[in-house]
Amino acid sequence: MGRGRQKAKHTKIARELKYDTYNVNYSALERELGHQSNDEYIDKWADEYNDEDEDETSPVSSSQA
């Protein structure tokens, strides 16, 4: 594809994106993404690992005590 054709294609796509109005169904998007507005953030990895501060086997924490 020549540069002229490529540029024309990009221009056409840019105009479509700029001037076309898209109807977005935000409630359907919210359901699809699984967003629950009433729940607070829950860290699902919080119980998997100890924090560095709380790790009792660490030589750094035992030498500071």
CORHUVEN-V296549 format. One record per backbone hydrogen bond with DSSP energy under -0.5 kcal/mol. CO is the residue of the C=O (numbers start at 0). NH is the residue of the N-H. Records with the same first field share a line. If there is no record, write none. Layout:
CO: NH ; NH
This chain:
1: 5
2: 6
3: 7
4: 8
5: 9
6: 10
7: 11
8: 12
9: 13
10: 14
11: 15
12: 16
13: 17
14: 18
15: 19
19: 21
21: 23
22: 24
23: 25
24: 28
25: 29
26: 30
27: 31
28: 32
29: 33 ; 34
30: 33
34: 36
35: 38
41: 43
42: 45
44: 47 ; 48
50: 54
51: 54
53: 55
54: 57
57: 61
58: 62
59: 63
60: 64
